[in-house]
């Protein structure tokens, strides 16, 4: 549902969007 590096946030899949944002935060906090 979420394209890696594509910054695609499908509103019909809010959970995938949240997980994608959490993943970005996790990577940035390294």
N, C-alpha and C positions, 0 to 999 in steps of 0.2 A: 504493500500500500504506500509505503514511503520510499522515495527514490534517494539513494545515497548520494549526497553532494548536489542533489537537484533542488533541495529546499522546497519539496512538495508537501503541502500540509492538507490532506484530504479531510474535509469537514465531516464526511460520512464515517471516518475512522478516527475519532478523537483519541482513542487509547493508543493507536499507533503513533499519532502526532506527539502525544505526551512522552511516550517511550523514546521517540526520536530526539525530542528536546532534552530529555534526561541524558541520553547518550552523548549529545553535544556538550552538555555541561560537564559530564564525566571526563570527556576527552580534554576539555579546556582546563580542567582542574589538575591535570597531570603535571 
